[in-house]
Amino acid sequence: MVKKFISSTGGKIELYFLPPYAPGLNPDEFVWNHLKRQGLCKKPLAGNESLEERVANDLAKIEKPPRLVQSLFESKSVAYISA
């Protein structure tokens, strides 16, 4: 089903198969690294705060400055995304 959809895009979308463990090729890893450096680990959870709530709030903060989101995709290792 995926291959059929990709074919229907006339070359506008390409599939890239990544090795099983390739954090440097995965922009999601850049997001988590940012969270670890700037959010989750910087202060203990409040008494009534859940880890899920903290993660959701920290992810929401990443969305606000567009430049931050762009920077997560500027590494040469993930250039394949915008090629």
C-alpha positions as a Markdown table, in Angstrom:
| # | Residue | x | y | z |
|---|---|---|---|---|
| 1 | Met | 0.0 | 0.0 | 0.0 |
| 2 | Val | 2.9 | 2.4 | 0.9 |
| 3 | Lys | 4.8 | 1.6 | -2.3 |
| 4 | Lys | 1.6 | 2.2 | -4.4 |
| 5 | Phe | 1.1 | 5.6 | -2.7 |
| 6 | Ile | 4.7 | 6.6 | -3.2 |
| 7 | Ser | 4.5 | 5.6 | -6.9 |
| 8 | Ser | 1.4 | 7.8 | -7.3 |
| 9 | Thr | 3.2 | 10.9 | -6.2 |
| 10 | Gly | 5.3 | 11.1 | -9.4 |
| 11 | Gly | 8.6 | 11.3 | -7.7 |
| 12 | Lys | 7.6 | 14.0 | -5.2 |
| 13 | Ile | 8.1 | 11.6 | -2.3 |
| 14 | Glu | 11.0 | 9.2 | -1.9 |
| 15 | Leu | 11.6 | 6.5 | 0.6 |
| 16 | Tyr | 14.9 | 6.3 | 2.5 |
| 17 | Phe | 15.6 | 3.1 | 4.4 |
| 18 | Leu | 17.7 | 3.8 | 7.4 |
| 19 | Pro | 19.8 | 1.3 | 9.4 |
| 20 | Pro | 18.0 | -0.1 | 12.5 |
| 21 | Tyr | 20.0 | 2.2 | 14.8 |
| 22 | Ala | 21.0 | 5.5 | 13.2 |
| 23 | Pro | 20.3 | 8.4 | 15.6 |
| 24 | Gly | 22.4 | 10.8 | 13.6 |
| 25 | Leu | 20.1 | 10.2 | 10.6 |
| 26 | Asn | 16.9 | 10.7 | 12.5 |
| 27 | Pro | 15.6 | 14.2 | 13.3 |
| 28 | Asp | 13.4 | 12.8 | 16.0 |
| 29 | Glu | 16.6 | 12.1 | 18.0 |
| 30 | Phe | 17.5 | 15.8 | 17.7 |
| 31 | Val | 14.1 | 16.6 | 19.3 |
| 32 | Trp | 14.7 | 14.2 | 22.2 |
| 33 | Asn | 18.3 | 15.5 | 22.7 |
| 34 | His | 16.9 | 19.0 | 22.8 |
| 35 | Leu | 14.3 | 18.0 | 25.4 |
| 36 | Lys | 17.0 | 16.3 | 27.5 |
| 37 | Arg | 19.2 | 19.4 | 27.4 |
| 38 | Gln | 16.5 | 22.0 | 27.8 |
| 39 | Gly | 13.5 | 20.4 | 29.4 |
| 40 | Leu | 12.8 | 17.1 | 31.0 |
| 41 | Cys | 16.0 | 16.7 | 33.0 |
| 42 | Lys | 16.5 | 20.3 | 34.1 |
| 43 | Lys | 14.1 | 20.3 | 37.0 |
| 44 | Pro | 12.3 | 17.6 | 39.0 |
| 45 | Leu | 8.7 | 16.9 | 38.4 |
| 46 | Ala | 6.3 | 18.8 | 40.6 |
| 47 | Gly | 4.4 | 16.7 | 43.1 |
| 48 | Asn | 1.2 | 16.7 | 41.0 |
| 49 | Glu | 2.9 | 16.5 | 37.6 |
| 50 | Ser | 3.2 | 13.4 | 35.5 |
| 51 | Leu | 6.1 | 12.5 | 33.2 |
| 52 | Glu | 3.6 | 12.3 | 30.3 |
| 53 | Glu | 2.4 | 15.8 | 31.2 |
| 54 | Arg | 6.0 | 17.2 | 31.3 |
| 55 | Val | 6.9 | 15.6 | 28.0 |
| 56 | Ala | 3.7 | 17.0 | 26.3 |
| 57 | Asn | 4.4 | 20.5 | 27.7 |
| 58 | Asp | 8.0 | 20.4 | 26.6 |
| 59 | Leu | 7.1 | 19.2 | 23.1 |
| 60 | Ala | 4.5 | 22.0 | 22.8 |
| 61 | Lys | 7.2 | 24.6 | 23.7 |
| 62 | Ile | 9.4 | 23.3 | 20.8 |
| 63 | Glu | 6.6 | 24.0 | 18.3 |
| 64 | Lys | 6.5 | 27.7 | 19.2 |
| 65 | Pro | 9.8 | 29.1 | 17.8 |
| 66 | Pro | 9.8 | 28.1 | 14.1 |
| 67 | Arg | 13.5 | 28.7 | 13.9 |
| 68 | Leu | 14.1 | 25.9 | 16.5 |
| 69 | Val | 12.1 | 23.4 | 14.5 |
| 70 | Gln | 14.0 | 24.4 | 11.4 |
| 71 | Ser | 17.3 | 23.9 | 13.1 |
| 72 | Leu | 16.5 | 20.3 | 14.0 |
| 73 | Phe | 16.5 | 19.6 | 10.2 |
| 74 | Glu | 19.6 | 21.5 | 9.2 |
| 75 | Ser | 22.2 | 18.9 | 10.1 |
| 76 | Lys | 24.0 | 17.5 | 7.1 |
| 77 | Ser | 23.2 | 14.0 | 8.4 |
| 78 | Val | 19.4 | 14.6 | 7.8 |
| 79 | Ala | 19.8 | 16.6 | 4.5 |
| 80 | Tyr | 18.1 | 13.6 | 2.7 |
| 81 | Ile | 14.8 | 14.9 | 4.2 |
| 82 | Ser | 14.7 | 18.1 | 2.2 |
| 83 | Ala | 16.6 | 16.9 | -0.9 |
